[in-house]
Amino acid sequence: MNSKKYDIAVCGGGFAGISAALAAARMGKKVVLFEKQYMLGGLGTAGLVTIYLPLCDGFGHQVSFGIAEELLKLSVTYGAESEYPANWLDGKGTRTEKDQRYRVRYNAQLFAILAEKLLLKEGVDILYGSYVTGVSVDNERIKSLFVESKSGRLEYETDAVVDATGDCDIAYFASAPTEKFKQGNVLAAWYYYADSEGYDLKIQGAADVPDEDKKKDAERKYLVSKRFGGLDGAELSEIMCLSHDFILRDWLNRREKDPNAVIATLPTIPQVRMTRKIVGEYTLDTSEEHTYFDDSIGMVSNWKKRGPVFEVPFRTLYSSKVKNLAVAGRCTSVTDALWDVMRVIPCCAVTGQAAGTAVALSSDLTSLDVGLLQTTLKENGVVLHEKDL
């Protein structure tokens, strides 16, 4: 088994992994990004969930900055597919609770290419078709990652790791405390189609699990009644087959009305949203909106409603059980109630930038100078506290 060495290994090439790799590379670190697909962006590209949800609170205040805003602007380099926020990007219009929030719909394929070019420009080594299947841990530190690819099974030594897998795989492999999403995901079957009226995204099935749907007496029409954990290979295959069936049915109905209708793009990964997350040094909850945290690494809003703003404590990004591992994206330490808020693109970018910066500063997150981390994030465009808006 061959062995290679990197300063930082980022596992997962979704928006969280892209942000983490950018942040670490820009601090002069030798970074490798492992991505099991052959395109970057995760659910935001391969999963066709192409809605860059708001960077603002819905009342005219931007709350997410830094790489989160950089990637939003990158996603519409060649124009938005819809929901272009001219009041934010062009300064045309007002920013009140009645106006367009700072969100866009972008093209998945274009973003994947542009993100790849950006990472390569910053010196990140991208290894596609690469699954991290295990880790070597010594004295509460990950020493190396075992990666399966077309090249076989290789070992990669690293000083620190960012888990941006979406499923918290690396934390799980390293025996850090994790929790699964007990309720399970509902089936989604989003796809792009083209017809005589143009090209658009068809949203089928629930994309997420709103709080009201967690009540036993809630009534909502789903594609299927079964829920999915998202961590079993056979189950993920079942999800894809069911999704394909609903996509075909929808297209056949569409073609009856318009003979020119075609399926333009299928999702190439299962559209599951919440699977497994770390139990970090702190667990953030929905009740903590507008709460000041001394160790905040940035802010996120609630995409489902206007108003709430959450400062994200650094302590939600790691467990003291594995000192050189930071998590990002939907792997962070939050309650189930907040998970559905923290899993979306802006939150992934905010936590990804913080995670990548943190591991670039120290390979022992338990002793990292949080003030230095915050200063570095501020120097790179991040606003940490709501009082500073």
C-alpha positions as CSV (number, residue, x, y, z in Angstrom):
1,M,0.0,0.0,0.0
2,N,1.5,3.3,-1.1
3,S,1.4,6.3,1.3
4,K,1.2,10.0,0.6
5,K,1.4,13.0,2.9
6,Y,-0.7,16.2,3.0
7,D,-1.0,19.0,5.6
8,I,-4.8,18.9,5.4
9,A,-7.2,16.3,4.0
10,V,-10.7,17.5,3.2
11,C,-13.2,14.6,2.8
12,G,-16.2,15.5,0.7
13,G,-16.5,17.9,-2.2
14,G,-19.8,19.6,-1.5
15,F,-20.1,23.2,-0.6
16,A,-18.7,22.6,2.9
17,G,-15.7,20.7,1.5
18,I,-15.1,23.3,-1.2
19,S,-15.1,26.1,1.4
20,A,-12.8,24.2,3.8
21,A,-10.3,23.3,1.1
22,L,-10.2,26.9,-0.2
23,A,-9.7,28.3,3.3
24,A,-6.9,25.9,4.2
25,A,-5.1,26.3,0.8
26,R,-5.2,30.1,1.0
27,M,-3.3,29.8,4.3
28,G,-0.5,28.1,2.5
29,K,-1.3,24.5,3.4
30,K,-0.9,21.5,1.1
31,V,-4.5,20.3,0.7
32,V,-6.1,17.3,-0.8
33,L,-9.8,17.0,-1.4
34,F,-11.4,13.6,-1.7
35,E,-14.7,13.4,-3.6
36,K,-16.4,10.1,-4.4
37,Q,-18.3,11.6,-7.4
38,Y,-16.7,13.0,-10.5
39,M,-18.0,16.5,-9.9
40,L,-17.9,19.0,-7.1
41,G,-20.9,20.4,-5.2
42,G,-22.6,17.4,-3.6
43,L,-26.4,17.7,-3.3
44,G,-26.1,21.2,-4.7
45,T,-24.9,19.9,-8.1
46,A,-25.1,16.1,-8.5
47,G,-28.2,16.1,-6.3
48,L,-29.8,19.0,-8.3
49,V,-30.7,20.9,-5.2
50,T,-29.7,24.1,-7.0
51,I,-31.1,26.7,-4.7
52,Y,-28.5,28.8,-2.9
53,L,-30.6,29.7,0.1
54,P,-30.4,33.1,1.8
55,L,-27.3,34.8,3.1
56,C,-29.6,37.3,4.8
57,D,-32.1,37.3,7.7
58,G,-35.1,38.3,5.6
59,F,-35.2,41.9,7.0
60,G,-32.5,43.4,4.9
61,H,-29.4,42.3,6.9
62,Q,-26.8,40.1,5.4
63,V,-25.5,37.6,8.0
64,S,-23.3,35.1,6.1
65,F,-20.1,36.5,4.5
66,G,-16.7,35.3,3.4
67,I,-16.6,32.2,1.2
68,A,-20.4,31.8,1.6
69,E,-20.9,35.0,-0.4
70,E,-17.9,34.3,-2.7
71,L,-19.5,30.9,-3.8
72,L,-22.9,32.5,-4.3
73,K,-21.4,35.0,-6.7
74,L,-19.4,32.3,-8.4
75,S,-22.5,30.3,-9.0
76,V,-24.1,33.1,-11.1
77,T,-20.9,34.1,-13.0
78,Y,-22.8,33.4,-16.2
79,G,-26.2,34.3,-15.0
80,A,-28.8,32.9,-12.6
81,E,-31.4,30.3,-13.7
82,S,-34.0,32.1,-11.6
83,E,-34.4,34.1,-8.4
84,Y,-31.6,36.5,-9.2
85,P,-31.5,39.0,-6.2
86,A,-30.8,42.2,-8.0
87,N,-31.4,44.1,-4.8
88,W,-28.4,42.4,-3.3
89,L,-26.0,41.8,-6.2
90,D,-26.8,44.9,-8.3
91,G,-28.1,47.2,-5.6
92,K,-31.3,47.7,-7.5
93,G,-34.3,47.7,-5.2
94,T,-34.9,47.6,-1.4
95,R,-34.1,45.0,1.2
96,T,-37.1,44.8,3.5
97,E,-39.1,41.9,4.8
98,K,-41.2,42.2,1.6
99,D,-38.3,42.0,-0.8
100,Q,-36.2,39.3,-2.4
101,R,-33.9,37.6,0.0
102,Y,-30.2,37.1,-0.9
103,R,-30.7,33.8,-2.6
104,V,-30.4,32.5,-6.2
105,R,-31.1,29.5,-8.4
106,Y,-27.9,28.5,-10.3
107,N,-26.8,26.0,-12.9
108,A,-25.4,22.9,-11.3
109,Q,-23.0,21.9,-14.1
110,L,-21.5,25.4,-14.5
111,F,-21.0,25.7,-10.8
112,A,-19.2,22.4,-10.6
113,I,-16.8,23.4,-13.3
114,L,-16.2,26.9,-11.8
115,A,-15.6,25.5,-8.3
116,E,-13.1,23.0,-9.7
117,K,-11.2,25.7,-11.6
118,L,-11.1,27.8,-8.4
119,L,-9.8,25.0,-6.2
120,L,-7.1,24.1,-8.8
121,K,-6.1,27.7,-9.0
122,E,-5.6,27.8,-5.2
123,G,-3.4,24.6,-5.4
124,V,-5.8,22.1,-4.0
125,D,-5.3,18.5,-5.2
126,I,-8.7,17.1,-6.2
127,L,-9.0,13.3,-6.2
128,Y,-12.3,12.3,-7.8
129,G,-13.8,8.8,-7.5
130,S,-12.2,8.5,-4.0
131,Y,-13.9,7.0,-1.0
132,V,-12.4,7.3,2.4
133,T,-13.1,3.8,3.9
134,G,-11.2,4.0,7.2
135,V,-8.8,5.9,9.3
136,S,-5.7,5.2,11.5
137,V,-6.0,6.9,14.9
138,D,-3.3,7.2,17.5
139,N,-3.5,9.2,20.8
140,E,-6.8,10.8,19.9
141,R,-5.5,12.0,16.5
142,I,-6.1,10.8,13.0
143,K,-2.7,9.8,11.5
144,S,-3.8,8.7,8.1
145,L,-6.8,8.0,5.9
146,F,-7.4,4.8,3.8
147,V,-8.9,5.7,0.4
148,E,-10.3,3.4,-2.2
149,S,-10.2,4.5,-5.9
150,K,-9.4,3.2,-9.3
151,S,-5.8,3.2,-8.1
152,G,-6.7,0.7,-5.4
153,R,-6.4,1.2,-1.7
154,L,-4.0,4.0,-0.7
155,E,-3.0,5.4,2.6
156,Y,-2.8,9.2,3.0
157,E,-1.0,10.7,6.0
158,T,-2.2,14.0,7.2
159,D,-1.8,16.5,10.0
160,A,-5.5,17.3,10.2
161,V,-8.8,16.4,8.6
162,V,-12.0,18.2,7.7
163,D,-15.1,15.9,7.6
164,A,-17.4,17.3,5.0
165,T,-18.8,14.0,3.9
166,G,-22.3,15.0,4.7
167,D,-22.7,11.7,6.6
168,C,-20.0,12.4,9.2
169,D,-18.2,9.3,8.0
170,I,-14.7,10.3,9.1
171,A,-15.8,11.2,12.6
172,Y,-17.6,7.8,12.8
173,F,-14.6,5.9,11.5
174,A,-12.4,7.7,14.1
175,S,-14.8,6.7,16.9
176,A,-15.8,10.3,17.7
177,P,-19.3,10.5,19.2
178,T,-22.0,10.8,16.5
179,E,-25.8,10.6,16.2
180,K,-28.1,9.5,13.5
181,F,-31.2,11.2,12.3
182,K,-33.8,9.0,13.9
183,Q,-36.8,10.2,12.0
184,G,-35.3,9.5,8.6
185,N,-35.6,11.3,5.3
186,V,-38.6,11.4,3.0
187,L,-38.2,10.5,-0.6
188,A,-37.4,13.3,-3.1
189,A,-37.3,13.1,-6.9
190,W,-36.1,16.4,-8.2
191,Y,-35.0,16.6,-11.9
192,Y,-34.6,19.1,-14.7
193,Y,-36.8,19.0,-17.8
194,A,-37.1,21.0,-21.0
195,D,-40.2,21.6,-23.0
196,S,-41.8,24.1,-25.3
197,E,-41.7,26.7,-22.6
198,G,-38.0,26.2,-21.7
199,Y,-35.9,24.5,-19.1
200,D,-36.7,24.2,-15.4
201,L,-36.4,22.3,-12.2
202,K,-39.2,20.0,-11.2
203,I,-39.4,19.6,-7.4
204,Q,-41.1,16.4,-6.5
205,G,-41.5,15.1,-2.9
206,A,-40.4,16.8,0.3
207,A,-36.8,18.0,0.3
208,D,-36.7,18.3,4.0
209,V,-38.6,17.6,7.2
210,P,-40.3,20.8,8.5
211,D,-40.9,21.0,12.2
212,E,-44.6,20.7,11.8
213,D,-44.2,17.4,10.0
214,K,-42.4,15.9,12.9
215,K,-45.7,15.9,14.8
216,K,-47.6,12.6,14.7
217,D,-50.8,14.2,13.7
218,A,-49.3,16.2,10.9
219,E,-50.8,15.4,7.5
220,R,-48.6,15.8,4.4
221,K,-48.6,14.0,1.1
222,Y,-45.4,12.2,0.4
223,L,-44.2,10.3,-2.6
224,V,-43.9,7.2,-0.4
225,S,-44.7,6.7,3.3
226,K,-41.3,5.1,4.1
227,R,-38.5,7.1,5.5
228,F,-34.8,6.5,4.9
229,G,-31.8,6.7,7.1
230,G,-29.4,7.3,4.2
231,L,-26.5,5.2,5.6
232,D,-27.1,1.8,4.0
233,G,-26.0,0.9,0.6
234,A,-29.0,-1.2,-0.4
235,E,-31.3,1.5,1.0
236,L,-29.6,4.2,-1.0
237,S,-30.0,2.1,-4.2
238,E,-33.7,1.7,-3.3
239,I,-34.0,5.5,-3.0
240,M,-32.5,6.0,-6.5
241,C,-34.8,3.4,-8.1
242,L,-37.8,4.9,-6.5
243,S,-36.7,8.4,-7.5
244,H,-36.2,7.3,-11.1
245,D,-39.7,5.8,-11.2
246,F,-41.3,9.0,-10.0
247,I,-39.3,11.1,-12.5
248,L,-40.3,8.8,-15.4
249,R,-44.0,9.0,-14.3
250,D,-43.9,12.8,-14.1
251,W,-42.2,13.1,-17.5
252,L,-44.7,10.8,-19.2
253,N,-47.5,13.0,-17.9
254,R,-45.7,16.1,-19.0
255,R,-45.1,14.6,-22.5
256,E,-48.8,13.9,-22.9
257,K,-49.4,17.7,-22.7
258,D,-46.3,18.7,-24.6
259,P,-44.7,16.2,-27.1
260,N,-41.5,18.3,-26.9
261,A,-40.9,17.6,-23.2
262,V,-37.7,15.8,-22.4
263,I,-35.8,14.8,-19.3
264,A,-32.8,17.2,-19.2
265,T,-30.9,16.1,-16.1
266,L,-31.2,13.3,-13.6
267,P,-29.8,13.5,-10.0
268,T,-26.8,11.2,-9.8
269,I,-26.8,10.9,-6.0
270,P,-29.6,10.1,-3.5
271,Q,-31.4,13.3,-2.4
272,V,-31.1,12.6,1.4
273,R,-30.5,15.6,3.6
274,M,-29.9,14.5,7.2
275,T,-28.1,11.2,8.1
276,R,-25.4,11.4,10.8
277,K,-23.8,14.3,12.7
278,I,-21.1,14.7,15.3
279,V,-21.8,15.2,19.0
280,G,-19.5,18.1,19.5
281,E,-18.3,20.1,22.5
282,Y,-21.4,22.2,22.2
283,T,-24.8,21.4,20.5
284,L,-26.7,24.3,19.0
285,D,-30.5,24.5,19.2
286,T,-33.2,26.6,17.5
287,S,-34.0,28.3,20.8
288,E,-30.6,30.0,20.6
289,E,-31.4,32.5,17.8
290,H,-30.0,35.9,18.4
291,T,-27.7,34.4,21.0
292,Y,-24.1,35.8,21.4
293,F,-21.3,33.2,21.6
294,D,-17.8,34.1,22.6
295,D,-16.5,31.5,20.2
296,S,-18.7,32.3,17.2
297,I,-17.1,31.5,13.8
298,G,-19.8,33.2,11.7
299,M,-23.6,33.5,11.4
300,V,-26.4,31.8,9.5
301,S,-30.0,32.6,8.9
302,N,-33.1,30.4,8.9
303,W,-34.0,29.8,5.2
304,K,-37.5,28.7,6.2
305,K,-38.6,31.9,7.7
306,R,-37.5,35.5,8.0
307,G,-35.9,36.8,11.2
308,P,-33.9,34.2,13.1
309,V,-30.1,34.6,13.1
310,F,-27.7,32.0,14.6
311,E,-24.2,32.6,15.7
312,V,-22.3,29.3,15.2
313,P,-20.0,28.3,18.1
314,F,-16.6,26.9,17.2
315,R,-17.3,24.1,19.7
316,T,-20.0,22.7,17.3
317,L,-17.3,21.8,14.8
318,Y,-15.3,19.3,16.8
319,S,-15.1,16.7,19.6
320,S,-12.2,16.5,22.0
321,K,-12.2,12.8,21.4
322,V,-10.4,13.4,18.0
323,K,-8.3,16.5,18.3
324,N,-7.3,17.1,14.7
325,L,-10.7,16.6,13.1
326,A,-13.1,19.4,12.3
327,V,-16.5,18.8,10.8
328,A,-18.4,21.1,8.4
329,G,-21.8,21.3,6.7
330,R,-24.6,19.0,7.8
331,C,-22.2,17.1,10.1
332,T,-22.0,19.8,12.7
333,S,-23.3,19.5,16.3
334,V,-26.9,20.7,16.4
335,T,-30.2,19.4,17.6
336,D,-32.6,17.7,15.3
337,A,-34.7,20.8,15.3
338,L,-31.9,22.9,13.9
339,W,-30.4,20.3,11.6
340,D,-32.8,21.2,8.9
341,V,-31.6,24.8,9.0
342,M,-27.8,24.0,9.3
343,R,-27.6,21.5,6.4
344,V,-28.1,24.0,3.6
345,I,-25.6,25.7,1.3
346,P,-24.8,28.9,3.1
347,C,-24.4,27.1,6.5
348,C,-22.1,24.5,4.8
349,A,-20.0,27.3,3.4
350,V,-19.8,29.2,6.7
351,T,-18.8,26.1,8.7
352,G,-16.5,24.9,5.9
353,Q,-14.5,28.1,5.9
354,A,-14.2,28.0,9.7
355,A,-13.2,24.3,9.7
356,G,-10.6,24.7,7.0
357,T,-9.2,27.8,8.7
358,A,-9.1,26.1,12.1
359,V,-7.2,23.0,11.0
360,A,-4.8,25.2,9.0
361,L,-4.0,27.1,12.3
362,S,-3.7,24.0,14.5
363,S,-3.7,20.3,14.4
364,D,-5.1,20.2,17.9
365,L,-8.5,21.9,18.0
366,T,-8.8,21.5,21.7
367,S,-5.9,23.9,22.3
368,L,-6.5,26.2,19.4
369,D,-6.5,29.9,20.2
370,V,-10.1,30.8,19.3
371,G,-9.2,34.5,19.2
372,L,-6.6,33.8,16.5
373,L,-9.2,31.8,14.6
374,Q,-11.7,34.6,14.8
375,T,-9.2,37.2,13.8
376,T,-8.2,35.2,10.8
377,L,-11.8,34.7,9.8
378,K,-12.5,38.4,10.1
379,E,-9.5,39.2,8.0
380,N,-11.1,37.0,5.3
381,G,-14.4,38.7,5.3
382,V,-16.4,36.9,7.9
383,V,-18.7,38.8,10.4
384,L,-18.8,36.9,13.6
385,H,-21.5,38.5,15.7
386,E,-25.0,39.9,15.1
387,K,-24.1,43.0,17.1
388,D,-21.5,43.8,14.4
389,L,-23.9,43.9,11.5
